[in-house]
Amino acid sequence: MSLMRLAYASEATFEAKPVEKGVEPHVARILMTSRKNNARGKLVGGLYYGNNRFFQYLEGDEDEVRKTYDRILQDDRHRNVVTLIEEPVADRTFSNWSMKYVPLSRDVQRFLESQGLQRFEPASFTSAQCEQMIELIRNSSHDQKLVNHDEARTVRETPQAFSPGLKAGLIVAGLCLLGALFFAGSML
């Protein structure tokens, strides 16, 4: 069995939708399908989605990697697919990941800043930048969390403790409680 590795970049053809359960719905479906197919084909690798762009890295049996890449090339959720790396490897470097997903993280932000990149545009990565991105994915500590790359929010922002809906509900409940206390007080 000959092993190979392949990295590609592509643009998403879908318009990003509001996040559900921490990840853009189209990306969540891609991840679920990829994890199932990659586990069956004994492929390992990682995916990063940001700025409506994908960077994906695959390792495994050459035939399985090529079959998977052919499916990606035919997938209408991708356009402008660019092969960044395609070469044999002696050993796997990703273990136990059918498809690791890396959300926007300080590591990715630092990587982009260190390279003088304003946006995540992997199709223009140099060979060295591809290797750094692969290493970043490999070493990510996000352990399969499904989190969306939210371009409107920077990694320096403090996460909100309550969602807007929960905040509104708490405000309404507080106002009702005050109203009830006021009404009860006026009855005395």
N, CA, C and O atoms as a DFTB+ gen file, in Angstrom:
752 C
 N C O
     1  1       0.848      -1.183       0.000
     2  2       0.000       0.000       0.000
     3  2       0.885       1.234       0.000
     4  3       1.721       1.395       0.889
     5  1       0.716       2.095      -0.969
     6  2       1.494       3.333      -1.000
     7  2       0.662       4.468      -0.410
     8  3      -0.506       4.650      -0.753
     9  1       1.292       5.224       0.483
    10  2       0.630       6.341       1.139
    11  2       0.940       7.629       0.406
    12  3       2.012       7.791      -0.176
    13  1      -0.012       8.536       0.442
    14  2       0.227       9.851      -0.137
    15  2      -0.452      10.904       0.720
    16  3      -1.282      10.604       1.578
    17  1      -0.071      12.144       0.458
    18  2      -0.734      13.272       1.103
    19  2      -1.144      14.257       0.024
    20  3      -0.505      14.373      -1.021
    21  1      -2.233      14.966       0.309
    22  2      -2.761      15.917      -0.645
    23  2      -3.375      17.074       0.137
    24  3      -4.107      16.868       1.104
    25  1      -3.069      18.273      -0.293
    26  2      -3.696      19.466       0.277
    27  2      -4.270      20.268      -0.877
    28  3      -3.666      20.373      -1.945
    29  1      -5.437      20.827      -0.644
    30  2      -6.042      21.662      -1.676
    31  2      -6.713      22.863      -1.022
    32  3      -6.973      22.888       0.181
    33  1      -6.977      23.844      -1.853
    34  2      -7.754      25.024      -1.445
    35  2      -8.916      25.145      -2.410
    36  3      -8.809      24.779      -3.580
    37  1     -10.021      25.661      -1.911
    38  2     -11.167      25.908      -2.782
    39  2     -12.005      27.040      -2.204
    40  3     -11.841      27.443      -1.053
    41  1     -12.901      27.535      -3.037
    42  2     -13.869      28.538      -2.594
    43  2     -15.209      27.840      -2.430
    44  3     -15.569      26.973      -3.227
    45  1     -15.940      28.220      -1.399
    46  2     -17.275      27.675      -1.196
    47  2     -18.233      28.333      -2.183
    48  3     -18.155      29.537      -2.427
    49  1     -19.127      27.543      -2.742
    50  2     -20.113      28.092      -3.669
    51  2     -21.377      28.529      -2.943
    52  3     -22.205      29.243      -3.507
    53  1     -21.524      28.106      -1.711
    54  2     -22.724      28.442      -0.952
    55  2     -22.552      29.772      -0.228
    56  3     -21.441      30.208       0.071
    57  1     -23.676      30.387       0.036
    58  2     -23.667      31.598       0.847
    59  2     -23.780      31.149       2.294
    60  3     -24.714      30.434       2.656
    61  1     -22.838      31.564       3.112
    62  2     -22.819      31.134       4.509
    63  2     -24.143      31.485       5.184
    64  3     -24.679      32.578       5.003
    65  1     -24.653      30.540       5.961
    66  2     -25.899      30.724       6.701
    67  2     -25.568      30.944       8.171
    68  3     -24.435      30.718       8.596
    69  1     -26.556      31.385       8.950
    70  2     -26.310      31.552      10.385
    71  2     -25.838      30.242      11.007
    72  3     -26.246      29.152      10.606
    73  1     -24.985      30.386      11.978
    74  2     -24.382      29.236      12.643
    75  2     -25.436      28.441      13.400
    76  3     -26.267      29.009      14.108
    77  1     -25.392      27.120      13.243
    78  2     -26.227      26.205      14.014
    79  2     -25.302      25.261      14.744
    80  3     -24.463      24.606      14.125
    81  1     -25.446      25.182      16.059
    82  2     -24.621      24.296      16.874
    83  2     -23.141      24.569      16.661
    84  3     -22.335      23.639      16.663
    85  1     -22.772      25.831      16.476
    86  2     -21.372      26.206      16.440
    87  2     -20.673      26.136      15.100
    88  3     -19.486      26.453      15.023
    89  1     -21.357      25.734      14.040
    90  2     -20.696      25.637      12.743
    91  2     -21.687      25.988      11.633
    92  3     -22.885      25.726      11.751
    93  1     -21.182      26.573      10.574
    94  2     -22.003      26.907       9.417
    95  2     -22.626      25.601       8.911
    96  3     -21.912      24.609       8.762
    97  1     -23.946      25.573       8.642
    98  2     -24.628      24.319       8.295
    99  2     -24.047      23.555       7.107
   100  3     -23.965      22.327       7.155
   101  1     -23.641      24.249       6.043
   102  2     -23.047      23.551       4.895
   103  2     -21.745      22.865       5.307
   104  3     -21.484      21.726       4.918
   105  1     -20.941      23.559       6.088
   106  2     -19.665      22.995       6.546
   107  2     -19.922      21.803       7.457
   108  3     -19.202      20.806       7.392
   109  1     -20.942      21.899       8.307
   110  2     -21.283      20.774       9.194
   111  2     -21.623      19.532       8.375
   112  3     -21.194      18.429       8.715
   113  1     -22.393      19.706       7.296
   114  2     -22.735      18.559       6.448
   115  2     -21.491      17.993       5.764
   116  3     -21.336      16.776       5.660
   117  1     -20.614      18.867       5.303
   118  2     -19.363      18.410       4.685
   119  2     -18.551      17.603       5.692
   120  3     -18.018      16.543       5.364
   121  1     -18.460      18.109       6.910
   122  2     -17.691      17.408       7.952
   123  2     -18.285      16.039       8.266
   124  3     -17.552      15.055       8.366
   125  1     -19.595      15.969       8.423
   126  2     -20.224      14.680       8.739
   127  2     -19.973      13.666       7.634
   128  3     -19.622      12.519       7.910
   129  1     -20.148      14.078       6.392
   130  2     -19.923      13.176       5.259
   131  2     -18.451      12.789       5.162
   132  3     -18.120      11.622       4.953
   133  1     -17.561      13.789       5.317
   134  2     -16.123      13.525       5.226
   135  2     -15.678      12.542       6.296
   136  3     -14.916      11.617       6.017
   137  1     -16.146      12.737       7.500
   138  2     -15.735      11.849       8.597
   139  2     -16.178      10.423       8.341
   140  3     -15.429       9.482       8.600
   141  1     -17.381      10.257       7.837
   142  2     -17.885       8.907       7.549
   143  2     -17.094       8.281       6.400
   144  3     -16.619       7.151       6.518
   145  1     -16.951       9.012       5.287
   146  2     -16.236       8.474       4.125
   147  2     -14.759       8.245       4.421
   148  3     -14.198       7.225       4.021
   149  1     -14.129       9.182       5.116
   150  2     -12.703       9.059       5.404
   151  2     -12.423       7.900       6.352
   152  3     -11.421       7.202       6.200
   153  1     -13.297       7.691       7.323
   154  2     -13.105       6.557       8.233
   155  2     -13.197       5.240       7.458
   156  3     -12.413       4.318       7.684
   157  1     -14.161       5.169       6.546
   158  2     -14.325       3.968       5.725
   159  2     -13.082       3.723       4.869
   160  3     -12.644       2.581       4.726
   161  1     -12.510       4.791       4.298
   162  2     -11.329       4.668       3.446
   163  2     -10.012       4.748       4.199
   164  3      -8.941       4.745       3.593
   165  1     -10.095       4.821       5.539
   166  2      -8.902       4.916       6.396
   167  2      -8.042       6.130       6.042
   168  3      -6.813       6.070       6.069
   169  1      -8.724       7.241       5.708
   170  2      -8.025       8.503       5.452
   171  2      -8.006       9.327       6.723
   172  3      -8.906       9.235       7.558
   173  1      -6.975      10.127       6.854
   174  2      -6.871      11.062       7.973
   175  2      -6.582      12.441       7.393
   176  3      -6.153      12.572       6.247
   177  1      -6.825      13.462       8.204
   178  2      -6.539      14.807       7.730
   179  2      -7.257      15.863       8.512
   180  3      -7.767      15.619       9.605
   181  1      -7.290      17.050       7.933
   182  2      -7.898      18.181       8.616
   183  2      -8.491      19.165       7.643
   184  3      -8.131      19.208       6.466
   185  1      -9.422      19.968       8.166
   186  2     -10.133      20.949       7.366
   187  2     -10.161      22.275       8.106
   188  3     -10.361      22.324       9.319
   189  1      -9.958      23.337       7.362
   190  2     -10.143      24.687       7.902
   191  2     -11.033      25.437       6.929
   192  3     -10.815      25.399       5.718
   193  1     -12.051      26.128       7.472
   194  2     -12.961      26.930       6.669
   195  2     -12.960      28.345       7.226
   196  3     -13.190      28.555       8.417
   197  1     -12.705      29.297       6.369
   198  2     -12.737      30.699       6.761
   199  2     -12.748      31.577       5.527
   200  3     -12.236      31.185       4.478
   201  1     -13.325      32.759       5.641
   202  2     -13.379      33.703       4.529
   203  2     -14.005      33.053       3.285
   204  3     -13.642      33.362       2.150
   205  1     -14.956      32.145       3.537
   206  2     -15.636      31.408       2.477
   207  2     -14.669      30.549       1.645
   208  3     -14.925      30.260       0.476
   209  1     -13.566      30.153       2.265
   210  2     -12.538      29.337       1.609
   211  2     -12.271      28.081       2.445
   212  3     -12.421      28.083       3.666
   213  1     -11.877      27.026       1.761
   214  2     -11.492      25.783       2.420
   215  2     -10.000      25.536       2.223
   216  3      -9.434      25.846       1.174
   217  1      -9.384      24.979       3.245
   218  2      -8.053      24.383       3.149
   219  2      -8.244      22.993       3.735
   220  3      -8.654      22.850       4.887
   221  1      -7.949      21.971       2.944
   222  2      -8.101      20.610       3.436
   223  2      -6.841      19.827       3.160
   224  3      -6.194      19.988       2.125
   225  1      -6.504      18.967       4.122
   226  2      -5.337      18.119       4.033
   227  2      -5.783      16.676       4.217
   228  3      -6.534      16.370       5.143
   229  1      -5.324      15.785       3.335
   230  2      -5.664      14.367       3.401
   231  2      -4.400      13.515       3.367
   232  3      -3.432      13.845       2.683
   233  1      -4.424      12.420       4.114
   234  2      -3.353      11.411       4.077
   235  2      -4.001      10.044       4.034
   236  3      -5.056       9.826       4.630
   237  1      -3.370       9.132       3.333
   238  2      -3.855       7.761       3.320
   239  2      -3.387       7.021       2.094
   240  3      -2.489       7.458       1.374
   241  1      -4.030       5.874       1.875
   242  2      -3.731       5.067       0.707
   243  2      -3.956       5.910      -0.543
   244  3      -4.968       6.601      -0.659
   245  1      -3.027       5.852      -1.459
   246  2      -3.078       6.698      -2.655
   247  2      -4.408       6.582      -3.396
   248  3      -4.985       7.595      -3.792
   249  1      -4.899       5.352      -3.587
   250  2      -6.162       5.174      -4.312
   251  2      -7.317       5.857      -3.582
   252  3      -8.162       6.493      -4.212
   253  1      -7.353       5.729      -2.268
   254  2      -8.432       6.338      -1.483
   255  2      -8.346       7.865      -1.508
   256  3      -9.365       8.547      -1.620
   257  1      -7.131       8.396      -1.405
   258  2      -6.959       9.852      -1.459
   259  2      -7.432      10.368      -2.811
   260  3      -8.148      11.367      -2.879
   261  1      -7.039       9.699      -3.876
   262  2      -7.431      10.148      -5.221
   263  2      -8.943      10.042      -5.436
   264  3      -9.539      10.925      -6.051
   265  1      -9.571       8.964      -4.935
   266  2     -11.028       8.828      -5.054
   267  2     -11.732       9.962      -4.307
   268  3     -12.698      10.543      -4.801
   269  1     -11.240      10.258      -3.133
   270  2     -11.838      11.335      -2.338
   271  2     -11.665      12.682      -3.032
   272  3     -12.598      13.483      -3.091
   273  1     -10.483      12.923      -3.549
   274  2     -10.231      14.197      -4.225
   275  2     -11.086      14.320      -5.490
   276  3     -11.573      15.405      -5.808
   277  1     -11.266      13.212      -6.207
   278  2     -12.141      13.239      -7.387
   279  2     -13.571      13.620      -6.993
   280  3     -14.230      14.377      -7.706
   281  1     -14.055      13.091      -5.846
   282  2     -15.394      13.462      -5.366
   283  2     -15.458      14.957      -5.043
   284  3     -16.448      15.622      -5.348
   285  1     -14.405      15.472      -4.431
   286  2     -14.360      16.899      -4.082
   287  2     -14.390      17.750      -5.345
   288  3     -15.083      18.765      -5.403
   289  1     -13.634      17.331      -6.355
   290  2     -13.601      18.085      -7.610
   291  2     -14.976      18.132      -8.278
   292  3     -15.285      19.083      -8.996
   293  1     -15.794      17.115      -8.046
   294  2     -17.138      17.053      -8.628
   295  2     -18.205      17.682      -7.726
   296  3     -19.344      17.871      -8.151
   297  1     -17.844      18.000      -6.508
   298  2     -18.790      18.532      -5.518
   299  2     -19.134      19.979      -5.852
   300  3     -18.245      20.826      -5.931
   301  1     -20.408      20.265      -6.046
   302  2     -20.805      21.616      -6.444
   303  2     -20.736      22.639      -5.308
   304  3     -21.073      23.805      -5.513
   305  1     -20.306      22.220      -4.118
   306  2     -20.100      23.175      -3.024
   307  2     -18.711      23.808      -3.082
   308  3     -18.400      24.714      -2.309
   309  1     -17.876      23.319      -4.011
   310  2     -16.511      23.831      -4.182
   311  2     -16.344      24.392      -5.588
   312  3     -16.899      23.859      -6.548
   313  1     -15.584      25.461      -5.701
   314  2     -15.188      25.977      -7.017
   315  2     -13.749      26.469      -6.891
   316  3     -13.230      26.673      -5.793
   317  1     -13.136      26.649      -8.034
   318  2     -11.736      27.110      -8.066
   319  2     -10.850      26.270      -7.152
   320  3     -10.093      26.794      -6.334
   321  1     -10.964      24.959      -7.313
   322  2     -10.167      24.029      -6.515
   323  2      -8.727      24.056      -7.021
   324  3      -8.475      23.917      -8.218
   325  1      -7.792      24.237      -6.098
   326  2      -6.369      24.313      -6.434
   327  2      -5.623      23.263      -5.625
   328  3      -5.707      23.249      -4.397
   329  1      -4.894      22.382      -6.305
   330  2      -4.057      21.403      -5.620
   331  2      -2.805      22.110      -5.139
   332  3      -2.081      22.717      -5.928
   333  1      -2.553      22.029      -3.840
   334  2      -1.397      22.701      -3.245
   335  2      -0.234      21.741      -3.004
   336  3       0.928      22.095      -3.202
   337  1      -0.560      20.528      -2.577
   338  2       0.450      19.492      -2.309
   339  2      -0.127      18.167      -2.779
   340  3      -1.294      17.864      -2.529
   341  1       0.693      17.384      -3.456
   342  2       0.296      16.038      -3.878
   343  2       1.577      15.234      -4.004
   344  3       2.317      15.374      -4.978
   345  1       1.838      14.377      -2.995
   346  2       3.097      13.630      -2.999
   347  2       3.016      12.411      -2.089
   348  3       2.166      12.345      -1.201
   349  1       3.905      11.449      -2.315
   350  2       3.934      10.268      -1.455
   351  2       4.476      10.614      -0.062
   352  3       5.251      11.557       0.097
   353  1       4.054       9.836       0.939
   354  2       4.594       9.955       2.300
   355  2       4.938       8.563       2.798
   356  3       4.327       7.572       2.398
   357  1       5.928       8.508       3.681
   358  2       6.351       7.225       4.229
   359  2       5.414       6.754       5.338
   360  3       5.106       5.566       5.434
   361  1       4.963       7.689       6.175
   362  2       4.115       7.357       7.318
   363  2       3.027       8.407       7.484
   364  3       3.143       9.530       6.994
   365  1       1.978       8.020       8.181
   366  2       0.911       8.967       8.503
   367  2       1.404       9.950       9.566
   368  3       2.166       9.589      10.463
   369  1       0.961      11.174       9.447
   370  2       1.329      12.175      10.459
   371  2       0.118      12.629      11.264
   372  3       0.273      13.260      12.310
   373  1      -1.085      12.317      10.792
   374  2      -2.310      12.555      11.540
   375  2      -2.795      11.191      12.009
   376  3      -3.004      10.296      11.190
   377  1      -2.973      11.024      13.288
   378  2      -3.481       9.739      13.749
   379  2      -4.865       9.941      14.355
   380  3      -5.131      10.944      15.016
   381  1      -5.723       8.986      14.120
   382  2      -7.062       8.949      14.714
   383  2      -7.957      10.120      14.351
   384  3      -8.862      10.447      15.119
   385  1      -7.744      10.753      13.235
   386  2      -8.644      11.822      12.800
   387  2      -9.177      11.457      11.431
   388  3      -8.422      11.445      10.458
   389  1     -10.450      11.161      11.337
   390  2     -11.004      10.942      10.007
   391  2     -11.129      12.280       9.292
   392  3     -10.977      12.343       8.072
   393  1     -11.404      13.355      10.036
   394  2     -11.386      14.701       9.481
   395  2     -11.429      15.674      10.651
   396  3     -12.486      15.935      11.225
   397  1     -10.278      16.195      10.987
   398  2     -10.174      17.158      12.066
   399  2     -10.620      18.519      11.545
   400  3     -10.211      18.936      10.462
   401  1     -11.447      19.202      12.302
   402  2     -11.909      20.523      11.917
   403  2     -11.295      21.544      12.858
   404  3     -11.357      21.396      14.079
   405  1     -10.710      22.568      12.288
   406  2     -10.076      23.609      13.081
   407  2     -10.863      24.904      12.901
   408  3     -10.990      25.407      11.785
   409  1     -11.388      25.437      13.994
   410  2     -12.096      26.715      13.907
   411  2     -11.105      27.870      13.916
   412  3      -9.901      27.680      14.089
   413  1     -11.637      29.058      13.729
   414  2     -10.811      30.250      13.869
   415  2     -10.199      30.216      15.256
   416  3     -10.911      30.070      16.250
   417  1      -8.919      30.346      15.326
   418  2      -8.245      30.286      16.615
   419  2      -7.134      31.315      16.643
   420  3      -6.767      31.894      15.621
   421  1      -6.617      31.525      17.819
   422  2      -5.484      32.443      17.940
   423  2      -4.315      31.956      17.091
   424  3      -3.570      32.758      16.526
   425  1      -4.160      30.633      17.005
   426  2      -3.072      30.071      16.199
   427  2      -3.207      30.459      14.729
   428  3      -2.227      30.848      14.094
   429  1      -4.424      30.353      14.190
   430  2      -4.648      30.715      12.790
   431  2      -4.444      32.205      12.606
   432  3      -3.818      32.638      11.638
   433  1      -4.973      32.996      13.538
   434  2      -4.812      34.447      13.450
   435  2      -3.327      34.832      13.503
   436  3      -2.868      35.675      12.731
   437  1      -2.588      34.205      14.421
   438  2      -1.137      34.480      14.510
   439  2      -0.426      34.068      13.227
   440  3       0.462      34.773      12.746
   441  1      -0.824      32.914      12.673
   442  2      -0.225      32.449      11.422
   443  2      -0.445      33.485      10.319
   444  3       0.498      33.866       9.625
   445  1      -1.690      33.938      10.158
   446  2      -1.993      34.926       9.118
   447  2      -1.203      36.210       9.340
   448  3      -0.631      36.765       8.401
   449  1      -1.173      36.680      10.587
   450  2      -0.435      37.906      10.898
   451  2       1.063      37.734      10.639
   452  3       1.707      38.631      10.095
   453  1       1.614      36.588      11.026
   454  2       3.056      36.362      10.841
   455  2       3.445      36.320       9.367
   456  3       4.587      36.604       9.004
   457  1       2.478      35.961       8.525
   458  2       2.730      35.885       7.085
   459  2       2.349      37.179       6.372
   460  3       2.499      37.282       5.154
   461  1       1.861      38.158       7.117
   462  2       1.441      39.422       6.522
   463  2       0.171      39.283       5.700
   464  3      -0.063      40.056       4.770
   465  1      -0.653      38.294       6.046
   466  2      -1.890      38.042       5.307
   467  2      -3.066      38.692       6.028
   468  3      -3.248      38.509       7.231
   469  1      -3.854      39.444       5.286
   470  2      -5.012      40.116       5.855
   471  2      -6.224      39.190       5.946
   472  3      -7.060      39.324       6.840
   473  1      -6.303      38.249       5.003
   474  2      -7.453      37.344       4.920
   475  2      -6.972      35.921       4.682
   476  3      -5.849      35.697       4.230
   477  1      -7.818      34.988       4.985
   478  2      -7.520      33.587       4.746
   479  2      -7.817      33.268       3.285
   480  3      -8.976      33.118       2.898
   481  1      -6.757      33.165       2.474
   482  2      -6.880      32.839       1.054
   483  2      -5.836      31.770       0.716
   484  3      -4.780      32.080       0.166
   485  1      -6.140      30.507       1.049
   486  2      -5.152      29.434       0.932
   487  2      -4.706      29.110      -0.485
   488  3      -3.640      28.519      -0.659
   489  1      -5.477      29.473      -1.500
   490  2      -5.059      29.190      -2.881
   491  2      -3.770      29.915      -3.226
   492  3      -3.056      29.519      -4.148
   493  1      -3.472      30.969      -2.493
   494  2      -2.241      31.725      -2.762
   495  2      -1.111      31.375      -1.788
   496  3      -0.073      32.036      -1.794
   497  1      -1.295      30.352      -0.956
   498  2      -0.248      29.946      -0.014
   499  2       0.989      29.447      -0.764
   500  3       0.884      28.781      -1.794
   501  1       2.147      29.781      -0.227
   502  2       3.395      29.193      -0.706
   503  2       3.496      27.780      -0.143
   504  3       2.694      27.383       0.703
   505  1       4.468      27.038      -0.608
   506  2       4.693      25.691      -0.090
   507  2       4.951      25.729       1.422
   508  3       4.414      24.909       2.167
   509  1       5.766      26.676       1.866
   510  2       6.073      26.797       3.299
   511  2       4.822      27.151       4.095
   512  3       4.630      26.638       5.197
   513  1       3.979      28.009       3.562
   514  2       2.744      28.370       4.258
   515  2       1.795      27.169       4.351
   516  3       1.116      26.985       5.361
   517  1       1.755      26.356       3.292
   518  2       0.943      25.129       3.341
   519  2       1.429      24.218       4.461
   520  3       0.628      23.689       5.231
   521  1       2.729      24.041       4.545
   522  2       3.289      23.178       5.594
   523  2       2.974      23.737       6.978
   524  3       2.670      22.976       7.897
   525  1       3.043      25.047       7.135
   526  2       2.719      25.658       8.427
   527  2       1.240      25.465       8.757
   528  3       0.891      25.202       9.907
   529  1       0.380      25.593       7.765
   530  2      -1.051      25.404       7.994
   531  2      -1.341      23.954       8.358
   532  3      -2.159      23.696       9.241
   533  1      -0.698      23.016       7.704
   534  2      -0.869      21.594       8.029
   535  2      -0.426      21.340       9.464
   536  3      -1.108      20.643      10.215
   537  1       0.687      21.892       9.833
   538  2       1.191      21.722      11.198
   539  2       0.230      22.346      12.207
   540  3      -0.006      21.778      13.274
   541  1      -0.316      23.492      11.879
   542  2      -1.287      24.153      12.748
   543  2      -2.519      23.254      12.941
   544  3      -2.993      23.087      14.065
   545  1      -3.025      22.687      11.867
   546  2      -4.178      21.784      11.956
   547  2      -3.808      20.554      12.780
   548  3      -4.566      20.144      13.660
   549  1      -2.676      19.979      12.504
   550  2      -2.229      18.772      13.207
   551  2      -2.152      19.012      14.713
   552  3      -2.539      18.153      15.504
   553  1      -1.652      20.180      15.103
   554  2      -1.436      20.469      16.525
   555  2      -2.578      21.195      17.204
   556  3      -2.493      21.507      18.392
   557  1      -3.644      21.469      16.472
   558  2      -4.781      22.183      17.059
   559  2      -5.329      21.407      18.245
   560  3      -5.431      20.180      18.221
   561  1      -5.675      22.148      19.273
   562  2      -6.205      21.504      20.479
   563  2      -7.719      21.593      20.568
   564  3      -8.286      21.384      21.641
   565  1      -8.377      21.897      19.469
   566  2      -9.824      22.082      19.526
   567  2     -10.598      20.777      19.483
   568  3     -11.828      20.801      19.545
   569  1      -9.929      19.647      19.380
   570  2     -10.522      18.327      19.519
   571  2     -11.934      18.168      18.969
   572  3     -12.877      17.895      19.711
   573  1     -12.061      18.340      17.676
   574  2     -13.287      18.054      16.945
   575  2     -14.438      18.999      17.269
   576  3     -15.575      18.712      16.894
   577  1     -14.190      20.105      17.947
   578  2     -15.272      21.061      18.168
   579  2     -15.724      21.586      16.818
   580  3     -14.906      21.828      15.931
   581  1     -17.001      21.758      16.669
   582  2     -17.541      22.312      15.436
   583  2     -17.832      23.782      15.691
   584  3     -18.893      24.136      16.205
   585  1     -16.904      24.613      15.335
   586  2     -17.039      26.044      15.567
   587  2     -16.865      26.760      14.250
   588  3     -15.974      26.416      13.474
   589  1     -17.686      27.735      13.982
   590  2     -17.629      28.457      12.718
   591  2     -16.538      29.516      12.732
   592  3     -16.269      30.133      13.763
   593  1     -15.919      29.718      11.590
   594  2     -15.006      30.844      11.389
   595  2     -15.901      32.044      11.152
   596  3     -16.471      32.196      10.072
   597  1     -16.023      32.891      12.153
   598  2     -16.927      34.030      12.065
   599  2     -16.111      35.263      11.749
   600  3     -15.429      35.807      12.617
   601  1     -16.183      35.707      10.491
   602  2     -15.361      36.833      10.062
   603  2     -15.725      38.134      10.756
   604  3     -14.889      39.031      10.854
   605  1     -16.942      38.255      11.235
   606  2     -17.364      39.504      11.868
   607  2     -16.760      39.646      13.256
   608  3     -16.717      40.751      13.797
   609  1     -16.291      38.549      13.842
   610  2     -15.750      38.585      15.179
   611  2     -14.262      38.295      15.127
   612  3     -13.835      37.384      14.417
   613  1     -13.482      39.040      15.855
   614  2     -12.057      38.749      15.916
   615  2     -11.794      37.867      17.114
   616  3     -12.609      37.799      18.034
   617  1     -10.654      37.189      17.109
   618  2     -10.338      36.297      18.207
   619  2     -10.057      37.052      19.495
   620  3     -10.014      36.436      20.559
   621  1      -9.865      38.348      19.437
   622  2      -9.585      39.128      20.632
   623  2     -10.852      39.517      21.396
   624  3     -10.778      39.995      22.528
   625  1     -12.010      39.310      20.775
   626  2     -13.257      39.660      21.435
   627  2     -13.548      38.676      22.549
   628  3     -13.188      37.502      22.456
   629  1     -14.196      39.148      23.600
   630  2     -14.611      38.299      24.697
   631  2     -15.911      37.608      24.310
   632  3     -16.845      38.272      23.860
   633  1     -15.993      36.288      24.474
   634  2     -17.235      35.604      24.144
   635  2     -18.366      36.089      25.044
   636  3     -18.139      36.414      26.209
   637  1     -19.570      36.138      24.515
   638  2     -20.732      36.571      25.277
   639  2     -21.240      35.415      26.129
   640  3     -21.323      34.278      25.664
   641  1     -21.582      35.717      27.392
   642  2     -22.075      34.690      28.302
   643  2     -23.497      34.264      27.941
   644  3     -23.865      33.105      28.134
   645  1     -24.300      35.196      27.417
   646  2     -25.688      34.906      27.093
   647  2     -25.961      35.235      25.633
   648  3     -25.447      36.214      25.092
   649  1     -26.773      34.406      25.011
   650  2     -27.178      34.689      23.639
   651  2     -28.163      35.854      23.649
   652  3     -28.771      36.135      24.682
   653  1     -28.332      36.543      22.506
   654  2     -29.300      37.646      22.461
   655  2     -30.712      37.217      22.865
   656  3     -31.414      37.971      23.539
   657  1     -31.132      36.027      22.466
   658  2     -32.468      35.533      22.824
   659  2     -32.610      35.321      24.315
   660  3     -33.637      35.661      24.904
   661  1     -31.575      34.757      24.930
   662  2     -31.601      34.539      26.369
   663  2     -31.613      35.869      27.118
   664  3     -32.315      36.017      28.117
   665  1     -30.839      36.828      26.636
   666  2     -30.839      38.160      27.257
   667  2     -32.236      38.767      27.212
   668  3     -32.718      39.291      28.216
   669  1     -32.887      38.701      26.056
   670  2     -34.234      39.262      25.918
   671  2     -35.203      38.554      26.853
   672  3     -36.039      39.203      27.482
   673  1     -35.105      37.248      26.953
   674  2     -35.974      36.481      27.846
   675  2     -35.773      36.860      29.298
   676  3     -36.737      36.986      30.052
   677  1     -34.518      37.042      29.694
   678  2     -34.233      37.443      31.081
   679  2     -34.776      38.836      31.368
   680  3     -35.285      39.089      32.460
   681  1     -34.673      39.734      30.406
   682  2     -35.193      41.097      30.591
   683  2     -36.712      41.055      30.743
   684  3     -37.262      41.702      31.634
   685  1     -37.391      40.303      29.886
   686  2     -38.850      40.189      29.966
   687  2     -39.255      39.570      31.306
   688  3     -40.179      40.052      31.962
   689  1     -38.562      38.502      31.709
   690  2     -38.876      37.859      32.988
   691  2     -38.672      38.831      34.146
   692  3     -39.478      38.862      35.077
   693  1     -37.609      39.617      34.098
   694  2     -37.353      40.607      35.147
   695  2     -38.435      41.662      35.203
   696  3     -38.882      42.049      36.283
   697  1     -38.859      42.128      34.032
   698  2     -39.930      43.128      33.989
   699  2     -41.239      42.555      34.519
   700  3     -41.965      43.246      35.234
   701  1     -41.551      41.316      34.188
   702  2     -42.757      40.664      34.705
   703  2     -42.691      40.532      36.220
   704  3     -43.685      40.764      36.908
   705  1     -41.543      40.166      36.739
   706  2     -41.358      40.041      38.179
   707  2     -41.547      41.390      38.860
   708  3     -42.221      41.479      39.886
   709  1     -40.961      42.434      38.301
   710  2     -41.136      43.778      38.865
   711  2     -42.602      44.196      38.824
   712  3     -43.125      44.772      39.778
   713  1     -43.259      43.894      37.696
   714  2     -44.683      44.217      37.580
   715  2     -45.514      43.483      38.619
   716  3     -46.419      44.059      39.224
   717  1     -45.203      42.208      38.824
   718  2     -45.927      41.411      39.817
   719  2     -45.682      41.947      41.220
   720  3     -46.612      42.033      42.023
   721  1     -44.440      42.306      41.521
   722  2     -44.129      42.864      42.845
   723  2     -44.837      44.205      43.038
   724  3     -45.357      44.474      44.120
   725  1     -44.863      45.036      42.019
   726  2     -45.531      46.334      42.105
   727  2     -47.039      46.136      42.328
   728  3     -47.653      46.819      43.148
   729  1     -47.628      45.172      41.568
   730  2     -49.057      44.909      41.695
   731  2     -49.356      44.368      43.089
   732  3     -50.309      44.803      43.736
   733  1     -48.529      43.405      43.558
   734  2     -48.740      42.845      44.895
   735  2     -48.591      43.914      45.963
   736  3     -49.339      43.922      46.941
   737  1     -47.637      44.813      45.788
   738  2     -47.422      45.889      46.761
   739  2     -48.590      46.848      46.785
   740  3     -48.923      47.384      47.842
   741  1     -49.217      47.078      45.655
   742  2     -50.346      48.003      45.619
   743  2     -51.596      47.408      46.228
   744  3     -52.525      48.140      46.567
   745  1     -51.639      46.079      46.374
   746  2     -52.797      45.399      46.963
   747  2     -52.755      45.473      48.487
   748  3     -53.771      45.230      49.138
   749  1     -51.601      45.805      49.070
   750  2     -51.484      45.847      50.531
   751  2     -52.010      47.095      51.094
   752  3     -51.983      47.283      52.310
